[in-house]
Amino acid sequence: MDTSGREELIAGAVRMERVFLGALLAGATLFAMVAIAARSGGAFAAPNVILVVVACVVGGTQAVLSFVVPPMHINRQRRSLAESPAGVSDADLIKIHNGSVIFSAALLEGAMFFSLICFIVTGEWWLLLLVAFFAGLMLRKWPSAERLETWLVEQRDLIERTF
């Protein structure tokens, strides 16, 4: 593939990943505003400690899984591509990258939404900090052409060393 075609492929993938992550963050932000408005509107039951603990455990588990499961998926898909007689193209590797970014972000979004629901139920304002923490983890994965290019080079190197 010529250089301009590769650059266009990378730029398109980065754009798509940014739109997806932006949409997930926007949805969680909108729901956070709704949660804050709902919670500040009236009297609610006393905070439920068990629900707060569950929010932390589920959120923490989702956050850890967002860093553990995508690399496992990448390794499995890379191995499958390397064994393919057709060879490995940048487009194939980018599809794997897109899937891992989407999966990781979806896990973090789930943690954000669950924490927001727990905030609505319990009224514990510090749960909003937990939501912000998960959003920060998602923003750490914000795609750029340089990061994707580096990732592609690393994947090709791993394929060559492994197979």
C-alpha positions, -999 to 999 in steps of 0.1 A, spaced: 0 0 0 13 34 -8 21 59 20 -8 82 12 -33 53 12 -19 41 46 -22 76 60 -58 79 49 -66 45 64 -50 56 97 -67 90 96 -101 74 90 -96 49 118 -86 76 143 -116 97 132 -140 68 137 -125 60 172 -127 96 183 -163 99 172 -171 67 191 -153 77 223 -167 112 221 -202 98 218 -197 75 248 -184 104 269 -211 127 257 -238 101 267 -223 96 301 -220 134 306 -256 139 297 -267 112 320 -245 127 348 -263 160 344 -297 142 345 -285 123 376 -274 155 394 -306 173 385 -327 143 397 -308 139 429 -308 176 438 -346 178 433 -360 163 465 -358 140 495 -345 105 489 -340 75 512 -308 73 533 -277 61 515 -274 24 511 -239 13 521 -242 -20 503 -251 -3 470 -221 21 474 -198 -9 479 -213 -27 450 -208 4 428 -171 5 437 -166 -32 432 -184 -33 399 -168 -1 387 -133 -12 397 -138 -46 380 -150 -29 348 -120 -6 349 -96 -34 353 -113 -55 326 -110 -25 302 -73 -29 304 -70 -67 306 -95 -81 281 -87 -59 250 -50 -71 249 -62 -107 252 -85 -101 223 -58 -84 203 -34 -113 209 -60 -139 198 -69 -119 167 -33 -112 158 -25 -149 160 -54 -157 138 -43 -131 112 -7 -143 113 -18 -179 106 -40 -167 77 -25 -176 42 -37 -142 29 -12 -123 51 -17 -94 74 -28 -60 61 -29 -26 79 -67 -27 74 -70 -60 92 -48 -47 121 -68 -15 123 -101 -35 126 -86 -53 156 -75 -20 171 -110 -4 165 -126 -34 182 -103 -32 212 -108 5 217 -146 1 214 -147 -28 238 -125 -11 264 -145 22 262 -178 3 265 -166 -14 297 -157 20 312 -189 35 300 -208 7 318 -189 15 350 -198 52 346 -235 45 341 -237 21 370 -219 46 393 -244 73 382 -273 51 389 -259 43 424 -254 81 429 -291 87 421 -302 60 445 -277 67 474 -270 104 470 -233 99 477 -217 128 458 -183 113 458 -196 87 433 -194 115 408 -156 115 414 -156 78 405 -174 87 373 -149 114 365 -121 88 372 -136 64 347 -140 92 321 -103 100 327 -94 64 320 -114 66 288 -97 98 277 -63 81 283 -72 60 253 -80 90 231 -67 80 196 -42 98 176 -25 90 143 9 87 160 -4 62 186 -21 41 160 10 41 138 31 30 167 6 3 175 6 -10 139 44 -11 140 44 -30 173 18 -55 160 38 -62 129 69 -67 149 51 -91 172 38 -110 142 73 -113 127 89 -124 160 61 -149 169 54 -165 135 
